[in-house]
Amino acid sequence: MYLHDTLSQTQSKKCIIEIFGLGYVGFPLSIRLATSGFKVIGVDVDSKRIERIQNNILNESELVFRKEFLESRKNGNFEMVKFPTKSDSSKIGIICVPTPIPKQNIDSNVFVKSAVENFLNTCKSGDVIIIESSVKVGTTNEIRTIIEGKGFKIGEDFGLCFCPERIDPLNQKWTLENIPRVIYASDDITFRIVQSVYHYVNNSSLKRVESAKIAEVVKSFENAFRLVNISLVNELAVLCDKLEINVNDVINAAATKPFGFMPFYPSAGVGGHCIPKDPRFLLESARTLNSEFSTIDTALKINSFIPKYIVDSIESTLERLKIAKSVLVCGLTYKPDIEDMRDSPGFKIINELQKRNFRVAGYDPYYKKDMRERYLIANELQELNFVELDSLDDDLIRNFNCICIVQYHAKTRFRLTAIYQKSLVPFIYDCQKKLAKDPKSKTILNVHNF
Ligand SMILES: NC(=O)c1ccc[n+]([C@@H]2O[C@H](COP(=O)([O-])OP(=O)(O)OC[C@H]3O[C@@H](n4cnc5c(N)ncnc54)[C@H](O)[C@@H]3O)[C@@H](O)[C@H]2O)c1
């Protein structure tokens, strides 16, 4: 009866939805459900984040949800707490916490498990847990054991799902509302419960798969596909450098093939909390089974090699030009127009330049000086001693012999083009090869423009 009660409470929006983790995944989901009429409790261990959101202060990437956010605050449907409390209403816990890169002695599920435990402390028969975090293979079954250890019977008086988030923050075409999901649900009633919740998320566009393992492998495989293709194109870019051709000319020509080819473009490598991490779950899984996943292994190696290759190219070019080794690294986020600096190639390049005694500065319009400690942790660095520039003003730029463009933002694109056209520095290394060659500029562009 319990799960049937939850189903009817969900259909009438009388259940409580607790969302664990109010970051890139949990925050938009909370607002979506709260503005759809559900009572949403956001649970986060970060008091500063809770305080910020409670004071209606949003990060740049959250501003797109501002209107709905204010609406959800006004209608009282969105509350934030550090710990959940008991309730007589059915509860659905959605886990959206980070899953760090698996390493020796670090379980990537540490936060997922603590969020689940936190939910279980206040839950009762009929409640449901949905995991949205990207997790290593086998996690959902581990969570099943934890839940059953509390005396519940999955599929009878407790529901369990794995429904990995696929969101691409700031993507305007593919949003929370129109990205289909893959889902594993422990039983049919739980699946119907989730359908009635996700009706308000993505119109219940849910592809149900038979086992939790299938859904877990799907999520990591999607990101492995991107990692491998990005590494492939970055290695092609290295070859094109040597051939003195622009890799983008190759890709754009290849992309005229109407089937069997998908363009990926060069960069300083992948970053963020998904693509460099999730494929490792498959690698780890293969190793546990005394097997290999050499494509992923190689792609990860290429990904760590690319920043070093870029610094080699910058170093040898400055040596050939016989000018001092001073570089401004521009663009420290892992993707455009967002403040997320986790596992970002910009920091890897700065770190490599510093190891080689370059004079280094960094600039990103999204960089916040007071977040420096967090950036260090998020990039697994002990120290960073670069000069933090506040702008790309002419006078500041002229102090450098090279600009290494790692990431473009709408806020910097025109300025970087102007710097090149005005020949403000002797050399620009454009990791994304986006600057169009201008014969009037005296600036050397990339490495094959002598
Ligand atoms: N960022 C993306 O684009 C994206 C896309 C798809 C999937 N994912 C996956 O979703 C998960 C969350 O990623 P994110 O980018 O939203 O992370 P995030 O760092 O932006 O947010 C996570 C939040 O969880 C909080 N938190 C940590 N431990 C907690 C706990 N035990 N209880 C409650 N809150 C806790 C943190 O304080 C933080 O506010 C990860 O597994 C990630 O791989 C992320």
The ligand as a Tripos MOL2 file, in Angstrom:
@<TRIPOS>MOLECULE
LIG
   44    48     1     0     0
SMALL
NO_CHARGES

@<TRIPOS>ATOM
      1 N1         27.3930   20.2180  -13.7900 N.am      1 LIG1
      2 C1         26.8780   19.5550  -14.8190 C.2       1 LIG1
      3 O1         26.8090   20.0740  -15.9430 O.2       1 LIG1
      4 C2         26.3570   18.1410  -14.6560 C.ar      1 LIG1
      5 C3         25.6120   17.5750  -15.6940 C.ar      1 LIG1
      6 C4         25.1150   16.2850  -15.5500 C.ar      1 LIG1
      7 C5         25.4060   15.5630  -14.3930 C.ar      1 LIG1
      8 N2         26.1610   16.1220  -13.4190 N.ar      1 LIG1
      9 C6         26.4200   15.3130  -12.2050 C.3       1 LIG1
     10 O2         25.5420   15.7620  -11.1760 O.3       1 LIG1
     11 C7         26.1980   15.6940   -9.9010 C.3       1 LIG1
     12 C8         26.1840   17.0700   -9.2550 C.3       1 LIG1
     13 O3         26.9790   17.9480  -10.0550 O.3       1 LIG1
     14 P1         26.8840   19.5190   -9.9280 P.3       1 LIG1
     15 O4         27.6570   20.0680  -11.0710 O.co2     1 LIG1
     16 O5         25.4730   19.9560   -9.7230 O.co2     1 LIG1
     17 O6         27.6930   19.7510   -8.5670 O.3       1 LIG1
     18 P2         27.8240   21.1260   -7.7730 P.3       1 LIG1
     19 O7         29.1410   21.0880   -7.1000 O.co2     1 LIG1
     20 O8         27.4720   22.2760   -8.6390 O.co2     1 LIG1
     21 O9         26.6830   21.0310   -6.6640 O.3       1 LIG1
     22 C9         26.6480   20.0140   -5.7220 C.3       1 LIG1
     23 C10        26.0870   20.5600   -4.4060 C.3       1 LIG1
     24 O10        25.9540   19.4540   -3.5040 O.3       1 LIG1
     25 C11        26.2870   19.9050   -2.1980 C.3       1 LIG1
     26 N3         26.5900   18.7340   -1.3940 N.ar      1 LIG1
     27 C12        27.7530   18.0210   -1.2950 C.ar      1 LIG1
     28 N4         27.5700   16.9770   -0.4540 N.ar      1 LIG1
     29 C13        26.2880   17.0280   -0.0390 C.ar      1 LIG1
     30 C14        25.5060   16.2110    0.8340 C.ar      1 LIG1
     31 N5         25.9940   15.1320    1.4040 N.pl3     1 LIG1
     32 N6         24.2200   16.5860    1.0710 N.ar      1 LIG1
     33 C15        23.6930   17.6800    0.4870 C.ar      1 LIG1
     34 N7         24.3940   18.4770   -0.3630 N.ar      1 LIG1
     35 C16        25.6590   18.1490   -0.6130 C.ar      1 LIG1
     36 C17        27.4450   20.8490   -2.4440 C.3       1 LIG1
     37 O11        27.5870   21.7310   -1.3420 O.3       1 LIG1
     38 C18        26.9790   21.5770   -3.7170 C.3       1 LIG1
     39 O12        26.2010   22.7110   -3.3960 O.3       1 LIG1
     40 C19        27.5810   15.1200  -10.1780 C.3       1 LIG1
     41 O13        27.5580   13.7210  -10.0190 O.3       1 LIG1
     42 C20        27.8240   15.4700  -11.6400 C.3       1 LIG1
     43 O14        28.7300   14.5770  -12.2440 O.3       1 LIG1
     44 C21        26.6170   17.4060  -13.5050 C.ar      1 LIG1
@<TRIPOS>BOND
     1     1     2 1
     2     2     3 2
     3     2     4 1
     4     4     5 ar
     5     4    44 ar
     6     5     6 ar
     7     6     7 ar
     8     7     8 ar
     9     8     9 1
    10     8    44 ar
    11     9    10 1
    12     9    42 1
    13    10    11 1
    14    11    12 1
    15    11    40 1
    16    12    13 1
    17    13    14 1
    18    14    15 2
    19    14    16 1
    20    14    17 1
    21    17    18 1
    22    18    19 2
    23    18    20 1
    24    18    21 1
    25    21    22 1
    26    22    23 1
    27    23    24 1
    28    23    38 1
    29    24    25 1
    30    25    26 1
    31    25    36 1
    32    26    27 ar
    33    26    35 ar
    34    27    28 ar
    35    28    29 ar
    36    29    30 ar
    37    29    35 ar
    38    30    31 1
    39    30    32 ar
    40    32    33 ar
    41    33    34 ar
    42    34    35 ar
    43    36    37 1
    44    36    38 1
    45    38    39 1
    46    40    41 1
    47    40    42 1
    48    42    43 1
@<TRIPOS>SUBSTRUCTURE
     1 LIG1         1 GROUP 0 **** ****
